[in-house]
Amino acid sequence: MKLLYLDKEAIDELKMNFPIYKSHFKDKTNEWFMERFKEKDWIHESKIQCDEFELDYDVDYNKSDRKNVEIIYEALKDLNPVHASDERLWAGVLFGQLWKFVKYRRAEELNSGEELKILNSFLFMRGRKRSCFINCLSRLWWTGYLLYDPENACHYASVDLISESAFPSNVLLLLSSNFMANKKLALGVLDCISERKQKGEKIGRYHFTEANKYLNCIGGVTFLDAMSREEVKKLVGGRLDKEFGILI
Amino acid sequence: MRIKNRLSPYPILNDYGDDYIDSSFTAEYDVKKEFTGVCGKIVFHLHNREIENLIETAQAEYMVHIECPLTSYRCRISSVNPEIEFKLDSRQLFKTVEIRTFIVLTRNISGFSSESFHPDYSGQKFDLLAHQILAVGTAKDYNINQDDRDLESLPSVLRIVKSTNKKKGSISVNTDDDDYVMIGLAPEVYDRYAQLGKSTFKDTAFSLVLFPALVIIIQRMTANKEDAGMTSKHWFQVIHKMLVSNGYKLDAISAENDTLLSVCQLVFADPLVRSFKELDLYSERV
């Protein structure tokens, strides 16, 4: 199938004239929106193709988020980062092909009636980079893109770790640091935290925060990108041992 | 990567502090956009005897860090030579590319000292670790022209269609339409292209079909560049604009020499290399 994209004019219109559209975000189907968009020639097929895929709709978001990272990333592995950071693409897919998904994953927000929560479900409301990690669909792709581990037979092992609980806030916390774009750094940090988990420690957001804070600090005098995954794991491990204790 | 003017536990050579005297580390940039890529050359100028010695003895190296925060693109290029060239794929880049330069240790060293340390550090020696930064050079933010990142750029003026005209063989190029060029493929080829072009052999299918088609299209453009009926076509204007914005004039492109072929390779970011890489990857898997 070819992914849909929404014209920038439509995005601006939704953001500027939300009250006109508000009630229809509660619609069961996307029929009303699609009719409007087609009337105005606001929705188009992009040149981006992928095989058909079906997302997971588990009642437990922690389970479905984990599965959906894999489903979306595997289906759209060829998507380039420029298109993947384009609001028009994700908005088009959510209004068009994945309306059912946004209704499922953002049920509470869509029923809240709050403008920001509703628009955040479809559009980029927090700047291009940050929104990539907030939008309910783009964050799945970006998590796959940044944490897919080619060296591990289980390519999504790191995603398992951050999706055990509070996936959305872990993604934002962990991936919005620029250095996490380097797989050696991102996977080195997660290798270290994963090892602590295997030794029985309960992992929480404070582990991710501490690791990020420390790498940021070290990055002042050390060229982090030259480090190997193993070196990163050891470096962060030393810090977490000091902060949370050595585990045997 | 943002460089902040903050205190460090050992002297760092840079142009915003005074840890060193009578020393400098600067970088000269030549960065330009070329069709689907950004090319650059960086020449380093280092004036500090002790750091020069570290590079000569392979204990340190010049390092370029290239980052596009909006697309999470990040790479590093290192060398012991004072000149570094690079080429980036613009499908990975959006708006601004941040280029930063450093001299970085490649191994642990002990007792590092320089006669050019600021007098406050006079006589002091430092034990430093691999990957620590010795010097920070000139930085550059390069802004990308966004014309080619639209969801409908070049592919929107090239349309692949099924062609049942057996006289034309497996592939044909029709430049008659005002809006787009039609690349006709024989039904069996079209089906294979549709199937393989989506996934595993995307780049190979692309090279086999679009590359020869573009050679023909640009050749026809150069041959008909004075023909108003041709130059007024939408697809002609899109491709022409792309060529001009990358510094190529139709007058200077010819099939008589290598210019035509090299322009076509640049437009599609060296499709042969990408195809062979793809085939190589496949052969490793089977």
HADDOCK unambig.tbl for C-alpha pairs under 7 A between the chains (distance, minus, plus):
assign (segid A and resid 46 and name CA) (segid B and resid 151 and name CA) 6.28 0.50 0.50
assign (segid A and resid 47 and name CA) (segid B and resid 151 and name CA) 6.91 0.50 0.50
assign (segid A and resid 49 and name CA) (segid B and resid 198 and name CA) 6.84 0.50 0.50
assign (segid A and resid 80 and name CA) (segid B and resid 91 and name CA) 6.06 0.50 0.50
assign (segid A and resid 80 and name CA) (segid B and resid 92 and name CA) 6.49 0.50 0.50
assign (segid A and resid 81 and name CA) (segid B and resid 71 and name CA) 5.34 0.50 0.50
assign (segid A and resid 81 and name CA) (segid B and resid 91 and name CA) 6.94 0.50 0.50
assign (segid A and resid 81 and name CA) (segid B and resid 92 and name CA) 5.57 0.50 0.50
assign (segid A and resid 82 and name CA) (segid B and resid 71 and name CA) 5.95 0.50 0.50
assign (segid A and resid 82 and name CA) (segid B and resid 91 and name CA) 5.89 0.50 0.50
assign (segid A and resid 82 and name CA) (segid B and resid 92 and name CA) 5.78 0.50 0.50
assign (segid A and resid 82 and name CA) (segid B and resid 93 and name CA) 6.24 0.50 0.50
assign (segid A and resid 82 and name CA) (segid B and resid 94 and name CA) 6.20 0.50 0.50
assign (segid A and resid 85 and name CA) (segid B and resid 71 and name CA) 6.56 0.50 0.50
assign (segid A and resid 128 and name CA) (segid B and resid 70 and name CA) 7.00 0.50 0.50
assign (segid A and resid 129 and name CA) (segid B and resid 70 and name CA) 5.28 0.50 0.50
assign (segid A and resid 178 and name CA) (segid B and resid 69 and name CA) 6.43 0.50 0.50
assign (segid A and resid 178 and name CA) (segid B and resid 72 and name CA) 6.83 0.50 0.50
assign (segid A and resid 181 and name CA) (segid B and resid 72 and name CA) 5.14 0.50 0.50
assign (segid A and resid 181 and name CA) (segid B and resid 73 and name CA) 6.54 0.50 0.50
assign (segid A and resid 181 and name CA) (segid B and resid 74 and name CA) 6.44 0.50 0.50
assign (segid A and resid 182 and name CA) (segid B and resid 74 and name CA) 6.44 0.50 0.50
assign (segid A and resid 221 and name CA) (segid B and resid 8 and name CA) 6.83 0.50 0.50
assign (segid A and resid 221 and name CA) (segid B and resid 132 and name CA) 5.73 0.50 0.50
assign (segid A and resid 221 and name CA) (segid B and resid 133 and name CA) 5.48 0.50 0.50
assign (segid A and resid 222 and name CA) (segid B and resid 131 and name CA) 5.52 0.50 0.50
assign (segid A and resid 222 and name CA) (segid B and resid 132 and name CA) 4.15 0.50 0.50
assign (segid A and resid 222 and name CA) (segid B and resid 133 and name CA) 5.48 0.50 0.50
assign (segid A and resid 223 and name CA) (segid B and resid 131 and name CA) 5.28 0.50 0.50
assign (segid A and resid 223 and name CA) (segid B and resid 132 and name CA) 5.93 0.50 0.50
assign (segid A and resid 223 and name CA) (segid B and resid 133 and name CA) 6.17 0.50 0.50
assign (segid A and resid 226 and name CA) (segid B and resid 131 and name CA) 6.32 0.50 0.50
